[in-house]
């Protein structure tokens, strides 16, 4: 295909509509990205693309550790709302992880 034909081919493709403006990033929105991924990989919610519930303990553990790191590194610099939101997210992530392990029939440690 010549360069001219390639250009004409691209010109015929529908142009992608620009995304709407996004709100400014916040600590909570950053943590929510890890939270949502954790909920997907623990099977707490279905994968939004495949509509299938998944279970990947390694990725779930990583997501939890990322939010724990955010909590640790922002200690003393968070608002009350941020502290409360991060605490709630971590509680829910940990519970989803435990439920996933339980449903996989993991032996209880201890």
BELVEN-V282323 format. One record per backbone hydrogen bond with DSSP energy under -1.0 kcal/mol. NH is the residue of the N-H (numbers start at 0). CO is the residue of the C=O. E is the energy in kcal/mol with one decimal. If there is no record, write none. Layout:
NH&CO&E, NH&CO&E
This chain:
5&1&-2.5, 6&2&-2.3, 7&3&-2.4, 8&4&-2.5, 9&5&-2.1, 10&6&-2.2, 11&7&-1.1, 29&25&-2.1, 30&26&-2.4, 31&27&-2.4, 32&28&-1.1, 33&29&-1.2, 34&30&-2.6, 35&31&-2.8, 36&32&-2.0, 37&33&-2.4, 38&34&-2.5, 39&35&-1.8, 40&36&-2.7, 41&37&-1.2, 42&39&-1.2, 43&38&-1.3, 44&38&-1.9, 46&51&-2.8, 50&46&-2.8, 55&40&-3.1, 59&55&-2.4, 60&56&-2.6, 61&57&-2.0, 62&58&-2.5, 63&59&-2.2, 64&60&-2.6, 65&61&-2.1, 66&62&-1.8, 67&63&-2.5, 68&64&-2.2, 69&65&-2.1, 70&66&-2.4, 71&67&-2.5, 72&68&-3.0, 73&69&-1.4, 76&73&-2.6, 82&78&-2.4, 83&79&-2.5, 84&80&-2.5, 85&81&-2.8, 86&82&-2.2, 87&83&-2.5, 88&84&-2.7, 89&85&-2.6, 90&86&-2.4, 91&87&-2.4, 92&88&-2.8, 93&89&-2.7, 94&90&-2.2, 95&91&-2.4, 96&92&-2.1, 97&93&-2.4, 98&94&-2.7, 99&95&-2.3, 100&96&-2.5, 101&97&-2.6, 102&98&-2.5, 103&99&-1.4, 104&101&-1.4, 105&100&-2.3
